[in-house]
Amino acid sequence: MNRWYVTLLLLLIAGSRGWCAEPRPNVVLFLADDLGWGDLGCYGHPMIQTPHLDAFARQGVRLTQCYAASAVCSPSRAAILTGRTPYRNGVFTWIQEGAELYLRTTERTLPKILREHGYDTCHVGKWHLNGKLNDPSQPQPNDHGYNWWLATQNNAAPSHKNPVNFIRNGRPVGPWEGYSALLVVDEAIRWLREHRDRSKPFFLAVWTHEPHLPIETDPRFQRLYAALSDPDLRQHHGNITQLDHAFGQLMHALDELKLTENTFVFFTSDNGPEGSGEKGRARGSTGGLRGRKRSLYEGGIRVPGLARWPGHISAGRTLDTPVMGTDLFATVLALAGVKPPQDRVLDGVDVLPLLTGKKAEVERPVPMFWRLDMAPHNLHLALRQGDWKLLASRDFQKVELYNLKEDPRETVDRRQQDPTHAAALLEQLRKLNAQVEAEGPDWWKYLNPNGGGPLKKK
């Protein structure tokens, strides 16, 4: 009799612990493509309508100094999934279709680690982490930890309208009627409703093509800008509203499925806006920051960043502390209760204490660092420490220094005024760049002069 009583008591104790334990949070990482720091209403754009993202910003925290890990797309994406700067993880430039460049399976990716720890995983939208999508000669999304995936190699083709190049779980989708962001989000919602394992928390990556060229926008969103005489401007502005509408549809689905309260959502962009911003459909805004896509000035790498996690992130906050795309790796692992890999250098850090307001600063063992050999003006390297940012050419012969707190638009080079500070940061940049080069594959040495990846794989 006593034995049965003890057994029953132990079962009740174990059960009560399970009932009381807070379930692990779901995670949604929503990544826009070529969205500039100044392109959203909540970041000050005077005309573009982004009601859903503006409302989302009010529900959580808005980052004023959120950075992409690169000034072009593929490296930024690889850094988010690995927590490692692009030259460490090998994806050092944008990947042209057919290129012998890909995110290697020796990298420990976020979806793979989360899947190993009981998460269901899904990727929908742009992939751009290999040159040969759906080719067994290179790793595919499932090789990096996704149980369900819908992807294009790079851009939606022929444009955002009626794309024909999506692959779902290894099978071509074929011609698809609709607009890319809406189709991608519809797939995400369908997975949430019909295909995910409801006994597990989930990790969902939603990577839209909007507002990357070639832009095509649903007429209903263009009509919101009918007062503009320039049809290309109507297309661009409407395209961002199209993106915003898709984001809103996903947030509404989380509400309907009663997932909002236990889901961490982070919205950001892979780099700054394309083109000059003065003609055609590439009309994105940097919010007055210097430089654009492919530049390591602020306009090329500073991007929108919004986070929401009800009950953990207070609504209506603004965070001015710098945060980087590489930080998402350690941050998501931390909120999932998973320890990051100990066998490699991680460039990002857990910024959850910043997002939740528990800390004003976090320690960075590795400074914020960027490298892009295709950067304009021969400034291929950048390092930020505190309020200071140093830019340099690969041979370190050209160097510029800016105080971003005093001069966020990088108008006054302080190298001559602060030579001691410039020298110290330059030495730090030299050492860090050498470490990164020594650790990563040397594919960058065989760079195609036209960009897109190495001419041959080493």
C-alpha positions in Angstrom: 0.0 0.0 0.0 2.8 2.4 0.9 4.6 1.6 -2.3 1.6 2.6 -4.5 1.1 5.7 -2.4 4.7 6.8 -2.9 4.5 6.1 -6.7 1.3 8.1 -7.0 2.8 11.0 -5.0 5.9 11.1 -7.3 3.8 11.1 -10.4 1.7 14.0 -9.1 4.8 16.0 -8.2 6.3 15.4 -11.7 3.0 16.3 -13.4 2.6 19.5 -11.4 6.1 20.6 -12.4 5.2 20.0 -16.0 1.9 22.0 -15.6 3.7 24.9 -13.9 6.7 25.1 -16.2 6.4 27.9 -18.7 6.5 26.5 -22.3 9.5 27.4 -24.4 8.7 30.4 -26.7 8.1 30.1 -30.4 10.3 32.2 -32.7 9.5 34.2 -35.9 12.4 35.9 -37.7 11.0 38.2 -40.4 13.6 39.5 -42.8 12.8 42.1 -45.5 15.1 42.5 -48.5 16.8 45.9 -49.2 14.6 47.8 -46.8 16.2 51.0 -45.7 16.5 52.4 -42.2 14.2 55.2 -43.1 11.6 53.3 -45.1 8.9 52.7 -42.4 6.5 55.1 -40.8 7.8 54.2 -37.4 11.2 55.3 -38.5 10.1 58.6 -39.8 9.2 58.1 -43.4 6.8 61.0 -44.3 4.8 59.1 -46.9 5.1 55.3 -47.0 2.2 53.7 -45.2 3.2 50.8 -42.9 0.3 50.6 -40.4 1.0 47.0 -39.3 4.7 47.4 -38.6 4.0 50.8 -36.9 1.5 49.0 -34.6 4.0 46.2 -34.0 6.6 48.8 -33.0 4.2 50.1 -30.4 3.7 46.6 -29.0 7.3 46.0 -28.4 10.7 47.6 -28.7 12.1 49.7 -31.7 15.8 49.6 -32.2 17.4 52.9 -33.4 20.8 51.3 -34.0 20.1 47.9 -35.5 22.8 46.7 -37.9 22.9 44.1 -40.7 26.1 41.9 -40.6 26.8 43.0 -44.2 25.9 45.6 -46.8 24.7 42.8 -49.1 22.2 40.0 -48.8 23.8 36.5 -48.6 26.4 37.4 -45.9 23.8 39.0 -43.7 21.6 35.9 -43.9 24.5 33.5 -43.2 25.4 35.6 -40.1 21.9 35.5 -38.7 21.8 31.7 -38.9 25.3 31.1 -37.6 26.1 34.0 -35.2 29.4 34.4 -37.1 30.7 37.2 -39.3 30.5 36.3 -43.0 34.2 35.7 -43.6 34.3 33.1 -40.8 31.2 31.2 -42.1 32.4 31.4 -45.7 29.5 33.3 -47.2 31.4 36.5 -47.9 29.4 38.0 -50.8 26.1 37.8 -52.6 25.7 34.4 -54.3 25.0 34.4 -58.0 22.8 31.6 -59.3 25.1 28.7 -60.2 28.0 29.9 -58.1 30.2 27.5 -56.2 29.5 29.2 -52.9 27.2 28.1 -50.2 26.7 27.9 -46.4 28.6 24.8 -45.4 27.1 22.1 -43.2 30.1 22.4 -40.9 28.5 25.6 -39.6 26.1 25.1 -36.7 22.9 26.9 -37.8 20.1 28.2 -35.6 17.4 26.0 -37.1 19.5 22.9 -36.9 20.4 23.4 -33.2 16.8 24.3 -32.3 15.5 21.2 -34.1 18.0 19.1 -32.1 16.4 20.6 -29.0 12.8 19.8 -29.8 11.7 22.7 -32.1 9.8 22.3 -35.3 11.3 24.4 -38.0 10.2 26.1 -41.2 11.7 28.5 -43.8 9.6 30.4 -46.3 10.8 33.0 -48.9 14.2 34.0 -50.2 17.1 31.6 -49.4 20.2 32.9 -51.1 22.6 30.7 -49.1 23.7 28.6 -52.0 24.3 29.0 -55.7 22.4 25.9 -56.7 19.0 25.6 -55.1 17.6 22.1 -55.1 20.8 20.6 -56.3 22.3 17.8 -54.2 25.8 19.0 -54.9 25.2 21.8 -52.4 23.5 22.0 -49.0 19.8 22.9 -49.1 17.5 24.4 -46.4 16.7 21.0 -45.0 20.4 20.3 -44.6 20.6 23.3 -42.3 17.8 22.2 -40.1 14.5 23.1 -41.7 11.8 20.5 -41.6 9.6 22.4 -44.1 10.8 24.9 -46.6 9.7 27.0 -49.5 12.4 29.0 -51.2 13.9 30.8 -54.2 17.6 30.8 -54.8 17.7 34.6 -54.9 15.0 36.9 -56.3 11.4 36.0 -57.2 11.3 35.6 -60.9 10.3 37.2 -63.2 9.4 39.6 -60.5 7.3 39.8 -57.3 4.2 39.3 -59.5 3.3 35.7 -60.4 6.7 34.1 -59.6 7.6 30.8 -61.2 10.8 29.8 -59.4 9.7 28.7 -55.9 10.8 25.3 -54.7 8.8 23.6 -51.9 10.5 20.7 -50.0 12.6 19.8 -53.0 9.8 20.1 -55.6 9.2 23.0 -58.0 6.0 24.9 -57.3 5.7 26.1 -60.9 3.8 29.3 -61.9 2.1 30.8 -58.9 -0.5 33.6 -59.1 -0.1 36.5 -56.7 2.6 38.7 -55.2 5.7 37.3 -53.5 5.4 38.6 -49.9 1.7 37.6 -49.8 2.4 34.2 -51.2 5.3 33.6 -48.8 3.2 34.7 -45.8 0.3 32.5 -47.0 2.7 29.6 -46.9 3.9 30.4 -43.4 0.3 30.6 -42.2 -0.6 27.4 -43.9 2.3 25.7 -42.2 1.3 27.1 -38.9 -2.3 25.8 -39.4 -1.8 22.5 -41.1 1.8 21.2 -41.1 3.6 22.1 -37.9 4.0 19.7 -35.0 1.7 21.3 -32.4 3.4 19.3 -29.6 6.6 21.3 -30.2 7.6 25.0 -30.1 8.5 26.3 -33.5 11.1 28.4 -35.3 9.8 30.1 -38.4 11.9 32.2 -40.8 10.0 34.4 -43.1 12.3 36.1 -45.6 10.5 38.2 -48.2 11.8 39.5 -51.5 10.2 42.9 -51.1 11.4 45.6 -51.7 14.3 44.1 -53.7 14.3 44.6 -57.5 12.6 43.7 -59.8 9.7 45.3 -58.0 6.1 44.6 -58.9 3.3 45.8 -56.7 -0.4 44.9 -56.4 -2.4 47.8 -57.9 -4.4 48.0 -54.7 -1.3 49.2 -52.8 -0.2 51.5 -55.6 -3.5 53.3 -55.5 -2.6 54.5 -52.0 0.0 56.7 -53.7 -2.1 57.9 -56.6 -1.2 61.5 -55.9 2.4 60.8 -56.9 3.1 61.5 -60.6 6.1 59.1 -60.8 4.8 55.6 -61.5 8.1 54.1 -60.2 7.7 55.8 -56.9 4.2 54.5 -56.7 5.5 51.0 -57.3 8.3 51.3 -54.7 6.2 52.9 -51.9 3.3 50.5 -52.6 5.8 47.6 -52.5 6.7 48.4 -48.9 3.0 48.7 -48.0 2.6 45.3 -49.7 5.3 43.9 -47.4 3.7 45.6 -44.4 0.3 44.1 -45.3 1.9 40.6 -45.5 3.5 41.1 -42.1 0.1 42.1 -40.7 -1.5 39.0 -42.1 1.1 36.8 -40.3 0.6 38.7 -37.0 -3.2 38.3 -37.3 -2.7 34.5 -37.8 -0.6 34.3 -34.6 -3.5 36.0 -32.8 -6.1 33.7 -34.3 -4.1 30.6 -33.4 -3.5 32.0 -29.9 0.2 32.0 -30.4 1.0 35.6 -29.9 1.6 35.6 -26.1 4.3 32.9 -26.3 6.0 34.0 -29.6 9.1 36.1 -29.9 9.0 38.0 -33.2 11.9 40.0 -34.6 11.6 42.1 -37.8 14.6 43.5 -39.6 16.3 43.9 -43.1 19.4 42.3 -44.7 21.0 45.6 -45.7 20.3 49.2 -46.8 18.4 50.3 -49.9 19.4 49.6 -53.5 20.4 52.2 -56.1 20.7 56.0 -55.7 17.2 56.4 -54.4 16.6 59.1 -57.1 15.3 57.2 -60.1 13.6 53.9 -61.2 12.0 51.7 -58.6 14.9 51.6 -56.2 13.7 54.5 -54.1 14.4 53.3 -50.6 15.4 55.7 -47.8 18.3 55.7 -45.4 16.7 58.3 -43.2 19.5 60.7 -44.1 22.3 58.3 -43.3 25.3 58.2 -45.6 25.8 55.4 -48.1 23.4 52.7 -49.3 23.6 49.0 -50.1 27.1 47.8 -50.8 28.6 50.5 -48.6 29.9 50.2 -45.1 28.7 53.7 -44.2 25.7 53.7 -41.9 23.1 53.8 -44.8 24.4 50.5 -46.1 24.3 48.5 -42.8 21.9 50.3 -40.4 18.5 48.8 -40.8 15.1 48.7 -39.0 14.8 46.4 -36.0 11.6 45.6 -34.1 11.0 43.0 -31.5 8.0 41.8 -29.6 7.6 39.2 -26.9 4.5 39.8 -24.7 5.2 39.7 -21.0 8.9 39.9 -21.5 9.5 43.0 -23.8 7.6 46.1 -22.6 5.4 47.8 -25.1 6.4 51.1 -26.6 10.1 51.0 -25.8 13.0 52.5 -27.8 16.4 50.9 -27.6 19.4 53.0 -28.6 22.2 50.5 -27.8 23.7 48.9 -31.0 22.4 45.5 -31.9 23.6 43.4 -34.9 22.2 40.6 -37.0 24.8 38.2 -35.7 23.3 38.7 -32.2 20.1 36.9 -33.2 21.8 33.5 -33.0 22.8 33.7 -29.4 19.7 35.6 -28.5 17.2 33.1 -29.8 19.2 30.2 -28.3 19.1 32.0 -24.9 15.3 32.5 -25.0 14.9 28.8 -26.0 17.1 27.7 -23.1 19.8 26.3 -25.3 23.6 26.8 -24.8 25.4 28.1 -27.9 28.2 26.0 -29.4 31.5 26.2 -27.5 33.8 24.9 -30.3 34.0 28.0 -32.4 34.1 31.8 -32.3 30.8 33.5 -32.2 30.8 37.1 -33.1 27.3 37.9 -31.9 26.1 38.0 -28.3 22.8 37.5 -26.4 21.0 40.8 -26.5 17.9 39.6 -24.8 18.8 41.6 -21.6 18.8 44.7 -23.8 15.5 43.9 -25.5 13.8 43.2 -22.2 15.2 46.3 -20.5 17.2 44.4 -17.9 20.5 45.8 -19.1 21.5 49.0 -20.8 24.7 47.5 -22.3 26.1 44.0 -23.0 29.7 42.9 -23.1 31.0 42.1 -26.6 34.1 39.8 -26.6 34.3 40.5 -30.3 33.7 44.1 -31.5 31.1 44.8 -34.2 32.9 44.1 -37.4 32.1 44.3 -41.1 34.1 43.3 -44.2 32.9 43.5 -47.8 35.5 43.4 -50.7 33.0 44.9 -53.1 32.3 47.9 -51.0 32.6 51.3 -52.8 35.2 53.9 -52.2 37.7 51.2 -51.4 36.5 51.1 -47.8 36.2 47.4 -47.3 36.4 47.1 -43.5 34.7 48.6 -40.6 34.7 48.3 -36.8 32.5 49.8 -34.2 33.3 50.2 -30.5 31.2 52.3 -28.3 30.3 55.5 -30.2 33.3 55.2 -32.5 33.4 53.6 -36.0 36.5 53.1 -38.0 36.5 52.3 -41.8 39.5 51.1 -43.7 40.5 49.8 -47.1 41.7 46.2 -47.2 45.4 47.4 -47.3 44.7 49.8 -44.4 46.0 52.7 -46.4 42.7 54.6 -46.5 41.2 55.1 -43.0 38.3 57.2 -41.7 37.0 57.7 -38.2 33.6 58.8 -37.0 31.8 59.5 -33.7 28.3 58.2 -34.4 26.8 59.7 -31.3 27.8 63.2 -32.4 27.7 62.6 -36.1 25.5 59.7 -37.1 25.5 60.8 -40.8 29.3 60.4 -40.9 30.1 63.9 -42.2 33.2 64.7 -40.2 36.3 62.4 -40.4 37.9 62.5 -37.0 41.1 60.7 -37.8 43.3 63.8 -37.7 41.6 65.2 -34.6 41.8 61.9 -32.6 44.9 60.2 -34.0 45.6 58.1 -30.8 42.0 56.7 -30.8 42.2 56.1 -34.6 45.5 54.2 -34.2 44.2 52.0 -31.4 41.0 51.1 -33.3 43.0 50.5 -36.5 45.3 48.0 -34.7 42.3 46.2 -33.3 40.8 46.1 -36.8 44.0 44.7 -38.3 44.1 41.9 -35.7 40.5 41.0 -36.0 40.5 40.9 -39.8 43.6 38.6 -39.7 41.8 36.2 -37.3 38.7 36.1 -39.4 40.7 35.5 -42.6 42.7 32.7 -40.9 39.6 30.9 -39.7 37.3 31.0 -42.7 37.6 29.3 -46.1 39.7 31.3 -48.6 36.9 31.4 -51.3 37.2 35.2 -51.3 40.6 34.9 -52.9 39.0 33.6 -56.0 36.3 36.3 -56.2 34.5 36.8 -59.5 35.3 40.4 -60.4 31.6 40.8 -61.3 30.6 39.7 -57.8 28.3 36.8 -57.0 30.8 34.3 -55.6 34.1 32.6 -56.4 35.1 31.6 -59.9 36.0 28.2 -58.5 35.7 26.5 -55.2 38.7 25.8 -53.0 
